[in-house]
């Protein structure tokens, strides 16, 4: 009977997993929020990109028009545009390569490739420590240049959340692709690392495609 009582009060794996994780709302509050990357950024659809591309192809003088006026003509004034140099600056700051690990955990892009129309990559959660990390969560953003312009727009905004990442193993978060229109395109991952009471917001990771000449 004594043995049974002792076993009853021993902590179990299931008990340990009841600890609190950051919610999607909490993660979104912690990661970057500016005019280049933001959890609330609207995604421009492929149909909208095609409408813009067709407008430039059908109107020889379109290059002389203001992009905001063109979007208004096409009833696309809700499309969010970002000067491409701002995206380039963020890409440069993030080193735009598969990133190394921070002390607690990180994410890394791998398996970059492209076709005539799409840019592909995969994102992994990395743990270089000696014990499991409780949580790595954030967002993957995809950026593409609006056809025939010097502006970029967000074409992907996906939330991710990984828990109990084991040491020395890179866990695949997902595979992604975006249309590049033979221009520059990039992926960025902004994320939070939580382990116990420690919460870190590392520099976003990123990878870039330079277009097809």
C-alpha positions as CSV (number, residue, x, y, z in Angstrom):
1,X,0.0,0.0,0.0
2,X,2.8,2.4,0.8
3,X,4.4,1.7,-2.5
4,X,1.1,2.5,-4.3
5,X,0.8,5.8,-2.5
6,X,4.4,6.8,-3.4
7,X,3.7,6.0,-7.1
8,X,0.5,8.0,-7.0
9,X,2.3,11.2,-6.1
10,X,5.3,10.9,-8.4
11,X,5.1,13.5,-11.2
12,X,4.3,12.1,-14.6
13,X,5.2,13.1,-18.2
14,X,1.6,14.1,-18.7
15,X,1.7,16.4,-15.6
16,X,4.8,18.1,-16.9
17,X,3.2,18.9,-20.2
18,X,0.4,21.0,-18.6
19,X,2.8,23.9,-18.3
20,X,1.7,27.1,-20.0
21,X,2.8,27.9,-23.6
22,X,2.6,31.3,-25.3
23,X,-0.7,31.6,-27.3
24,X,-0.8,32.8,-30.9
25,X,-1.9,36.3,-29.6
26,X,1.0,36.5,-27.2
27,X,3.5,35.5,-29.8
28,X,2.1,38.0,-32.3
29,X,2.5,40.7,-29.7
30,X,6.1,39.8,-29.1
31,X,7.4,39.6,-32.7
32,X,8.2,42.5,-35.0
33,X,5.5,44.9,-36.0
34,X,6.6,47.5,-38.6
35,X,5.9,48.5,-42.2
36,X,7.9,45.5,-43.5
37,X,6.9,42.6,-41.3
38,X,3.8,42.5,-39.1
39,X,1.5,39.7,-37.9
40,X,-1.5,41.8,-39.2
41,X,-0.1,42.3,-42.7
42,X,-2.6,41.6,-45.4
43,X,-1.6,38.9,-48.0
44,X,-1.8,39.9,-51.7
45,X,-3.4,37.0,-53.6
46,X,-2.1,35.5,-56.8
47,X,-5.2,36.8,-58.7
48,X,-4.4,40.3,-57.5
49,X,-0.8,40.0,-58.6
50,X,-2.0,38.7,-62.0
51,X,-4.4,41.7,-62.4
52,X,-1.5,44.1,-61.8
53,X,0.8,42.3,-64.2
54,X,-1.9,42.3,-66.9
55,X,-2.5,46.0,-66.5
56,X,1.2,46.8,-67.2
57,X,1.2,44.4,-70.2
58,X,-2.0,46.0,-71.7
59,X,-1.0,49.7,-71.0
60,X,2.3,50.8,-72.6
61,X,2.3,54.0,-70.5
62,X,1.7,52.2,-67.2
63,X,5.3,52.6,-66.2
64,X,4.7,56.4,-66.0
65,X,1.7,56.0,-63.7
66,X,1.7,56.1,-59.9
67,X,1.3,52.7,-58.4
68,X,-1.3,53.9,-55.9
69,X,-3.4,55.2,-58.8
70,X,-3.1,51.9,-60.7
71,X,-4.2,50.0,-57.6
72,X,-7.2,52.3,-57.2
73,X,-8.2,51.8,-60.9
74,X,-8.1,48.1,-60.4
75,X,-10.1,48.3,-57.1
76,X,-7.0,47.0,-55.4
77,X,-6.3,49.9,-53.1
78,X,-6.4,47.4,-50.1
79,X,-3.2,45.8,-51.4
80,X,-0.3,46.7,-49.1
81,X,2.9,47.9,-50.9
82,X,6.4,48.2,-49.5
83,X,9.3,50.0,-51.2
84,X,11.6,47.2,-52.3
85,X,14.6,48.9,-50.8
86,X,13.1,48.5,-47.3
87,X,12.8,44.7,-47.9
88,X,16.4,44.7,-49.2
89,X,17.6,46.5,-46.1
90,X,15.9,44.0,-43.8
91,X,17.3,41.1,-45.9
92,X,20.8,42.5,-45.5
93,X,20.4,43.0,-41.8
94,X,19.2,39.4,-41.4
95,X,22.2,38.1,-43.4
96,X,19.7,36.3,-45.7
97,X,21.3,32.9,-45.4
98,X,20.5,29.8,-43.4
99,X,21.1,31.1,-40.0
100,X,23.2,29.6,-37.2
101,X,21.8,28.8,-33.8
102,X,21.3,31.2,-30.9
103,X,22.1,29.9,-27.4
104,X,18.6,28.6,-26.7
105,X,17.1,27.9,-30.1
106,X,16.4,29.2,-33.6
107,X,14.8,28.6,-36.9
108,X,16.7,28.0,-40.2
109,X,15.8,28.0,-43.9
110,X,17.0,25.1,-46.0
111,X,16.4,23.4,-49.4
112,X,16.1,26.6,-51.4
113,X,15.3,26.1,-55.1
114,X,13.3,27.7,-57.9
115,X,11.4,27.0,-61.0
116,X,10.5,29.4,-63.8
117,X,7.6,30.7,-61.7
118,X,8.1,29.6,-58.0
119,X,10.6,30.1,-55.2
120,X,10.8,27.1,-52.8
121,X,12.2,26.7,-49.3
122,X,11.7,24.7,-46.0
123,X,11.9,26.0,-42.5
124,X,13.3,24.1,-39.5
125,X,13.3,24.6,-35.7
126,X,16.8,24.1,-34.3
127,X,17.9,23.2,-30.8
128,X,21.6,23.3,-30.2
129,X,21.3,22.9,-26.4
130,X,21.5,19.9,-24.1
131,X,17.8,19.6,-23.3
132,X,14.4,20.1,-24.9
133,X,13.1,23.6,-25.7
134,X,9.5,24.2,-24.7
135,X,8.4,26.3,-27.6
136,X,9.4,28.1,-30.8
137,X,6.6,30.0,-32.5
138,X,6.2,32.8,-34.9
139,X,5.3,33.7,-38.5
140,X,6.7,32.9,-42.0
141,X,6.3,35.8,-44.4
142,X,6.8,35.6,-48.2
143,X,7.6,38.7,-50.2
144,X,7.4,39.2,-54.0
145,X,7.9,42.3,-56.1
146,X,4.8,43.7,-57.8
147,X,5.3,43.0,-61.6
148,X,7.0,45.9,-63.4
149,X,7.4,48.1,-60.2
150,X,9.9,48.9,-57.5
151,X,7.5,47.8,-54.8
152,X,7.1,44.5,-52.9
153,X,4.1,43.0,-51.3
154,X,3.4,40.2,-48.8
155,X,2.2,37.1,-50.5
156,X,2.4,34.8,-47.5
157,X,1.8,35.3,-43.8
158,X,1.7,31.9,-42.0
159,X,1.7,31.3,-38.2
160,X,3.7,28.4,-36.8
161,X,4.1,26.9,-33.4
162,X,6.4,24.0,-32.3
163,X,6.7,22.6,-28.8
164,X,9.2,20.3,-27.1
165,X,12.0,20.6,-29.6
166,X,14.6,17.9,-28.8
167,X,18.3,18.7,-28.7
168,X,20.6,18.1,-31.7
169,X,17.6,17.6,-34.0
170,X,16.3,20.1,-36.6
171,X,12.6,19.7,-36.7
172,X,10.9,20.5,-40.0
173,X,8.2,23.2,-39.5
174,X,7.0,23.3,-43.1
175,X,7.7,23.7,-46.8
176,X,6.7,26.9,-48.6
177,X,6.6,28.3,-52.1
178,X,5.7,31.7,-53.6
179,X,5.5,33.1,-57.1
180,X,8.5,35.3,-58.0
181,X,7.5,36.7,-61.4
182,X,11.2,36.4,-62.4
183,X,12.0,39.2,-59.9
184,X,13.4,39.2,-56.4
185,X,11.5,37.3,-53.8
186,X,12.2,36.4,-50.2
187,X,11.0,34.5,-47.1
188,X,11.4,35.8,-43.6
189,X,10.7,34.0,-40.3
190,X,10.1,36.1,-37.2
191,X,9.8,34.1,-34.0
192,X,9.9,33.7,-30.3
193,X,11.8,31.1,-28.2
194,X,10.3,30.1,-24.8
195,X,11.9,27.7,-22.3
196,X,10.5,27.7,-18.8
197,X,10.4,31.4,-17.8
198,X,12.9,32.5,-20.4
199,X,11.4,34.2,-23.5
200,X,13.7,35.4,-26.3
201,X,13.0,37.2,-29.6
202,X,15.9,36.5,-31.8
203,X,16.7,38.4,-35.1
204,X,14.4,37.2,-37.9
205,X,15.8,34.6,-40.2
206,X,15.6,35.0,-44.0
207,X,16.5,33.8,-47.4
208,X,16.3,35.6,-50.8
209,X,15.9,34.7,-54.5
210,X,17.5,37.3,-56.8
211,X,15.3,36.7,-59.8
212,X,15.8,35.3,-63.4
213,X,17.6,37.5,-65.8
